[in-house]
């Protein structure tokens, strides 16, 4: 889950992001799945009360890591959220998470 990457220590959350991406590259081919993506990829500048811009730094690290991936690495990244409107637009640009798939509530219990 996205929130599990976040810590209260300065710089540690960004290091956690780097570590997760390093492990994915080492395990390629693999799928990275970020649940509750909105918790770590909120639109920049809207992360009020996050301890001095920690949310923005984590998002910047995610963007940097995604840009460092190329097609040959065979790492497929998926993110899930209930709030796609809160995701930073830079994360949704072509070459990153550029396909949005809506999965509705089930029709039957």
ABEGO torsion letter per residue (X at the ends): XAAAABBABBGAAAAAAAAAAAAAAAAOBBBBBBBGAAAAABBBGABBGAGGGAAAAAAAAAAAAAAABBAAAGBBBBBBBABAAABBAAAABBGBBABBBBBBBBABX
